[in-house]
Amino acid sequence: MKKLLKYVLILLGIFLVMVLFVAGCFWISSEQKIRQAKEDGEKYSKICDTVSIITEQPKIQFSGFRQKEIRQLHFKILRNGEFIRDTLVKTQFSYISDDSTYFSTHIPYPVFLKKDTIVVSTVGGLYYYISGYHHYAYLHYGMMGYLGGHDCRFSEDCIINNAPSVGTLLKNDGWLHPEKDRFKQMIAPQTPAFDSISKAAAISYEKAQEIFDQNRANKHLFSRSTYRIEIGEEGSFYVFGEENENNRNQVDLIKINTQTGEYKREKR
């Protein structure tokens, strides 16, 4: 009986060793595939992004607009500092949200250079500079992880008015004076740069919030959103949005100077 128990324990030990060996091999293989996928993703994306032209007619979305404000759009191609195309479009939207605050269409140019900037302006005089389109490597995966191989695909991630975007043109991010606004630095909230500027400024972010609250249109009807810090020729400003809870399209832009606390309201 003792010998039988001994053999059972030995067999069980061998089985556990084999299980651990297989699991170890699987883990090592998985780690190697993860590392290889990361290396291949970076390598092949650089190769894919050598394509110099865009032929996909990127989709762009509009948020915060009334439909009549974007029913007609003005498109231009900015290349090497000069406008080479000028197109006025009566917009045909491919998608309109149920609450009519979100619209989707496509850039009207079937071909343009990757280095080009697409400029879109609305009838209300808001300007959007779109650039940074690129291609990337879409890696092939299976049930066991990375299989090797890739496809080159187009990414609709881009830069709109100096800020990273997924192709959405926000009404309150439009430029009124692009000749000056193009050179502004935009600092997103909840970032180390935002916190550093607030800490060094004469008017802290907390103080700016107090100034905002003191000048609110209606404390019960309007809500506050923090958009960014803007740094330009005229100085640096905290930028807030004051949104009408009963009308999402009614949002005022509130700018508070980081040094003086001066309060400005822009209606969009």
Beta strands, then each sheet from edge to edge (+ up, - down):
strand 1: 53-54
strand 2: 59-63
strand 3: 72-79
strand 4: 82-90
strand 5: 95-96
strand 6: 102-106
strand 7: 112-113
strand 8: 117-122
strand 9: 127-131
strand 10: 134-142
strand 11: 145-155
strand 12: 158-160
strand 13: 163-165
strand 14: 168-170
strand 15: 185-187
strand 16: 222-232
strand 17: 235-244
strand 18: 247-257
strand 19: 263-267
sheet 1: 1+ 7-
sheet 2: 5+ 6- 2+ 14+
sheet 3: 4+ 3- 8+ 9- 12+ 13-
sheet 4: 10+ 11-
sheet 5: 15+ 16- 17+ 18- 19+
end
